[in-house]
Amino acid sequence: MKILIIGPSWIGDMVMSQGLYTTLKEQYPNCSIDVIAPNWCKPILSRMVEIENIIEMPLGHGQFSFFKRREIGKALIKNNYQQAFILTNSAKSALIPFFANIPKRIGWKGEFRYGLLTDLRTNRKAFSLMIERYIALAYPKAEMTGSGSIKKLPSPSLFIDKEAQLACFNKFALTASENIIGLCPGAEFGPAKRWPEGHFATLAKMLIEQGEQVWLFGSEKDKPVTEQIKATLSPEQQKQCVDLAGRTNLIEAVDLMAACNTVVSNDSGLMHIAAAVGCKVVALYGSTSPGYTPPLTEKVKILHTDIECRPCFKRECPLKHLKCLTEISADQVFAAINELKG
């Protein structure tokens, strides 16, 4: 069995999609799974043992390019895939498997995809979790009536390359320890997902005073925030705080995050990575809901407020107060970290 996956574009979604690959491997132990994905997702896929080949999607997010998609699809005909799973909802995402002449093409009803998919699923909203929506595609349509019909939800698990991890420690002059706490103050989606940097700074001080090391993770875009967090610390406290934002590539962040005891994160791709590398996770939710994309680990504390207007799923607070995040205190997060250490 040769299977092609049209993967999601967001890092966190890609981590959660591993549940589908694990399920397919259980159903077809000798199957070969290839994934088409954007370049920025390739490091995550490279750490999934289920994946045979990663095919880079040369088109940007939202770019239609009908003829390029036809070209890619026709180039894949020689691979003789028997099944394709399309994890995104657009019509354009179903074009490549169609032009690759893959006989069985499975996906949820989204944009106009009649004819492009041979197995079109229509009851997506019966599954509350994103990972359930991915895994449900692996089973016959008639069996998948709702959330309770999936008996097993495999949690994502990214393997850690110990040699690469050691190289990261040497590159950034770091020392392994049992008391490393990772803080992830960014969220690509927008400000309504980001716990205030002042709260992160207060938490960092409390952790360092307790004897923890603090590592700050993020992209180049997050660097102004992480620099501000570190700048609030005293010179002595700064010695126990390492700002890695913008300094690591994604795979280095994966390996270094695996060295953390606990990670505190907004609802972001790094939150899902932390869960997938075995960290304890304190997850902070503002405008979004843990009822849809929770960190998939048992070692987790999920914090959110219960104000009337959340979850609104907006990128920015429409009411301009951001109380869904500002009212989560550093004391609450500090207590959650210590409960997990328990």
NORRA-V181302 format. One record per pair of residues at least 24 apart in sequence whose ideal C-beta (glycine too) atoms are under 8 Angstrom apart, sorted by the first residue. I is the first residue (numbers start at 1). GAP is how many residues later the second one is. If there is no record, write none. Layout:
i & gap
I & GAP
I & GAP
//
This chain:
i & gap
1 & 27
1 & 29
1 & 30
1 & 31
1 & 81
1 & 82
2 & 29
2 & 30
2 & 32
2 & 77
2 & 78
2 & 79
2 & 80
2 & 81
3 & 25
3 & 28
3 & 29
3 & 30
3 & 31
3 & 78
3 & 79
3 & 80
3 & 81
3 & 82
4 & 30
4 & 31
4 & 32
4 & 72
4 & 75
4 & 77
4 & 79
4 & 80
4 & 81
4 & 93
4 & 96
4 & 98
5 & 28
5 & 29
5 & 30
5 & 31
5 & 79
5 & 80
5 & 82
6 & 30
6 & 78
6 & 79
6 & 80
6 & 81
6 & 82
6 & 87
6 & 88
6 & 90
6 & 91
6 & 101
7 & 28
7 & 29
7 & 30
7 & 34
7 & 38
7 & 80
7 & 81
8 & 29
8 & 33
8 & 79
8 & 80
9 & 28
9 & 29
9 & 32
9 & 52
9 & 79
10 & 178
10 & 259
11 & 29
11 & 30
11 & 33
11 & 239
11 & 257
11 & 258
11 & 259
11 & 261
11 & 262
12 & 255
12 & 256
12 & 257
12 & 259
12 & 260
12 & 261
12 & 281
13 & 74
13 & 117
14 & 27
14 & 30
14 & 31
14 & 255
15 & 29
15 & 141
15 & 143
15 & 254
15 & 257
15 & 258
15 & 260
15 & 261
16 & 114
16 & 115
16 & 118
16 & 140
16 & 256
16 & 277
16 & 280
17 & 70
17 & 117
18 & 30
18 & 32
18 & 136
18 & 138
18 & 139
18 & 258
19 & 112
19 & 115
19 & 116
19 & 134
19 & 135
19 & 136
19 & 137
19 & 277
20 & 65
20 & 67
20 & 114
20 & 115
20 & 117
20 & 118
21 & 27
21 & 29
21 & 30
22 & 28
22 & 132
23 & 112
23 & 115
23 & 129
23 & 131
24 & 26
24 & 114
25 & 25
27 & 111
34 & 45
34 & 47
36 & 60
40 & 210
43 & 206
43 & 207
43 & 208
43 & 211
44 & 114
44 & 206
44 & 210
44 & 229
46 & 205
47 & 111
47 & 112
47 & 113
47 & 114
47 & 204
47 & 207
48 & 110
48 & 111
49 & 110
64 & 28
65 & 27
66 & 26
66 & 29
69 & 26
69 & 27
69 & 30
70 & 25
70 & 29
72 & 24
72 & 27
73 & 24
73 & 25
73 & 26
73 & 27
74 & 25
74 & 26
76 & 24
77 & 24
85 & 52
85 & 53
86 & 27
86 & 31
87 & 47
87 & 50
91 & 25
106 & 31
107 & 30
108 & 25
108 & 29
128 & 163
128 & 164
129 & 24
129 & 162
129 & 163
129 & 164
129 & 165
130 & 162
130 & 163
131 & 165
153 & 143
155 & 120
155 & 121
155 & 141
155 & 142
156 & 116
156 & 119
156 & 120
156 & 140
157 & 119
157 & 121
158 & 96
158 & 115
158 & 118
158 & 119
160 & 94
160 & 95
160 & 98
160 & 117
161 & 94
164 & 87
164 & 88
164 & 91
165 & 90
165 & 91
165 & 93
165 & 94
168 & 80
168 & 84
168 & 87
168 & 88
169 & 87
169 & 90
171 & 81
172 & 70
172 & 72
172 & 75
172 & 76
172 & 84
174 & 68
174 & 82
174 & 85
176 & 83
177 & 36
178 & 83
179 & 32
179 & 33
179 & 34
179 & 82
180 & 32
180 & 33
180 & 34
180 & 35
180 & 79
180 & 80
180 & 81
181 & 26
181 & 31
181 & 32
181 & 33
181 & 34
181 & 79
181 & 80
181 & 81
181 & 82
181 & 83
181 & 156
182 & 32
182 & 33
182 & 34
182 & 35
182 & 75
182 & 78
182 & 80
182 & 81
182 & 82
182 & 83
182 & 92
182 & 97
183 & 31
183 & 32
183 & 33
183 & 34
183 & 46
183 & 80
183 & 81
183 & 82
184 & 32
184 & 33
184 & 34
184 & 79
184 & 80
184 & 81
184 & 82
184 & 84
184 & 86
184 & 87
184 & 90
185 & 31
185 & 33
185 & 37
185 & 40
185 & 41
185 & 44
185 & 81
186 & 32
186 & 33
186 & 35
186 & 36
186 & 39
186 & 59
186 & 80
186 & 82
186 & 84
187 & 79
187 & 80
187 & 81
188 & 31
188 & 33
188 & 80
188 & 81
189 & 78
189 & 79
189 & 99
189 & 126
190 & 97
190 & 124
190 & 125
190 & 126
191 & 124
191 & 125
191 & 126
191 & 131
192 & 94
192 & 95
192 & 120
192 & 122
192 & 123
192 & 124
192 & 125
192 & 130
192 & 132
192 & 133
193 & 73
193 & 74
193 & 75
193 & 93
193 & 94
193 & 95
193 & 122
194 & 72
194 & 92
194 & 131
195 & 71
195 & 89
195 & 91
195 & 130
195 & 133
196 & 126
196 & 129
196 & 130
197 & 28
197 & 31
197 & 32
198 & 34
199 & 127
199 & 129
199 & 130
199 & 131
199 & 134
200 & 25
200 & 29
200 & 64
200 & 130
201 & 27
201 & 28
201 & 31
201 & 32
202 & 128
203 & 61
203 & 127
203 & 130
203 & 131
204 & 25
204 & 26
204 & 28
204 & 29
204 & 33
204 & 37
205 & 27
205 & 28
205 & 32
206 & 124
206 & 128
207 & 127
207 & 130
208 & 25
208 & 29
208 & 32
208 & 33
209 & 28
212 & 28
213 & 27
213 & 28
213 & 29
214 & 26
214 & 27
214 & 28
215 & 26
215 & 27
215 & 29
215 & 41
215 & 45
216 & 25
216 & 26
216 & 27
216 & 28
216 & 29
217 & 27
217 & 28
217 & 31
217 & 36
217 & 39
217 & 40
217 & 46
217 & 53
218 & 26
218 & 27
218 & 28
218 & 52
219 & 26
219 & 27
220 & 25
220 & 26
221 & 25
222 & 24
261 & 80
262 & 75
262 & 78
262 & 79
264 & 69
264 & 73
267 & 26
271 & 24
272 & 24
275 & 25
280 & 57
280 & 60
280 & 61
282 & 51
282 & 54
282 & 55
282 & 58
284 & 41
284 & 44
284 & 49
285 & 26
285 & 39
286 & 24
286 & 36
286 & 38
286 & 39
287 & 24
287 & 25
287 & 26
287 & 27
287 & 28
287 & 30
287 & 37
288 & 25
289 & 24
299 & 41
300 & 40
301 & 35
301 & 36
301 & 38
301 & 39
303 & 25
303 & 29
303 & 30
303 & 33
304 & 24
//
